[in-house]
Amino acid sequence: MKHHAKNAFNKLKRLGCPVFERDDVEYFIISAEYNSKEVWADYYMEYSIHKDAPVPGVHPKITEILEEFNLFAEWETPGGLIVYDL
């Protein structure tokens, strides 16, 4: 994983965001299935309070941190977001 992506990964992880490294993607993924104390991502927006967020169903803090490191996320499946360079 590139240095800037690793920094974003670590920052999100410290906040409790469910992030995972995967061998088949260049950077990392953000799970929409492991929302415990806080809803970080919710594809169907059933439980999400982030319906009006910049990316609907995605916690605004995720978007903020990814933009800080010139990254963005898009839905790979309803189960998670995949992170790429901006």
ROGUVEX-812113 format. One record per residue (C-alpha): residue in one letter; x, y, z. Coordinates in Angstrom, 3 decimals, decimal comma. Layout:
A; X; Y; Z;
...
***
This chain:
M; 0,000; 0,000; 0,000;
K; 1,336; 3,437; -0,867;
H; 2,424; 5,710; 1,969;
H; -0,441; 8,224; 1,689;
A; -3,018; 5,413; 1,613;
K; -1,437; 3,774; 4,661;
N; -1,690; 7,088; 6,522;
A; -5,403; 7,378; 5,666;
F; -5,946; 3,714; 6,614;
N; -4,312; 4,234; 10,006;
K; -6,204; 7,455; 10,698;
L; -9,557; 5,822; 9,902;
K; -8,661; 2,740; 11,938;
R; -7,814; 4,880; 14,993;
L; -11,315; 6,370; 14,772;
G; -12,859; 2,903; 14,798;
C; -13,754; 2,784; 11,119;
P; -13,788; -0,825; 9,851;
V; -10,925; -0,754; 7,338;
F; -9,236; -3,831; 5,891;
E; -6,225; -4,488; 3,706;
R; -6,869; -6,878; 0,862;
D; -4,353; -8,508; -1,458;
D; -6,485; -8,083; -4,575;
V; -6,861; -4,287; -4,368;
E; -4,206; -1,605; -4,574;
Y; -5,174; 0,230; -1,404;
F; -7,818; -0,868; 1,116;
I; -11,512; -1,378; 1,676;
I; -13,987; 0,081; 4,149;
S; -16,555; -2,401; 5,369;
A; -20,263; -1,621; 5,443;
E; -20,879; -4,858; 7,318;
Y; -18,972; -4,140; 10,531;
N; -20,761; -1,109; 11,902;
S; -20,649; -1,612; 15,643;
K; -20,686; 1,530; 17,759;
E; -21,167; 3,837; 14,793;
V; -22,551; 3,499; 11,283;
W; -19,631; 4,199; 8,951;
A; -21,112; 3,021; 5,671;
D; -24,612; 1,846; 4,777;
Y; -25,289; 1,190; 1,086;
Y; -29,055; 0,896; 1,501;
M; -29,173; 3,707; 4,071;
E; -31,440; 1,680; 6,324;
Y; -29,612; 2,557; 9,524;
S; -27,565; 5,484; 8,365;
I; -27,925; 8,998; 9,615;
H; -25,667; 10,085; 6,721;
K; -28,311; 10,337; 3,993;
D; -27,377; 13,968; 3,297;
A; -23,616; 13,405; 3,448;
P; -21,400; 14,309; 0,447;
V; -21,487; 10,591; -0,418;
P; -24,922; 9,321; 0,697;
G; -24,675; 6,489; 3,189;
V; -20,998; 7,187; 3,934;
H; -19,885; 8,849; 7,161;
P; -18,620; 12,361; 6,291;
K; -15,438; 11,719; 8,314;
I; -14,455; 9,013; 5,806;
T; -14,781; 11,445; 2,903;
E; -12,900; 14,145; 4,808;
I; -9,952; 11,897; 5,667;
L; -9,718; 10,365; 2,202;
E; -9,710; 13,808; 0,565;
E; -6,965; 14,896; 2,981;
F; -4,779; 12,157; 1,467;
N; -5,965; 12,640; -2,156;
L; -8,040; 9,461; -2,114;
F; -11,685; 8,635; -2,721;
A; -13,942; 5,649; -2,141;
E; -16,699; 4,130; -4,212;
W; -19,029; 1,250; -3,548;
E; -17,494; -2,042; -4,661;
T; -20,498; -4,011; -3,394;
P; -23,213; -3,185; -0,838;
G; -20,808; -4,743; 1,670;
G; -17,999; -2,259; 1,249;
L; -16,214; 0,673; -0,295;
I; -12,979; 0,391; -2,207;
V; -10,388; 3,187; -1,967;
Y; -8,521; 4,702; -4,936;
D; -6,335; 7,682; -5,746;
L; -8,272; 10,870; -6,446;
***
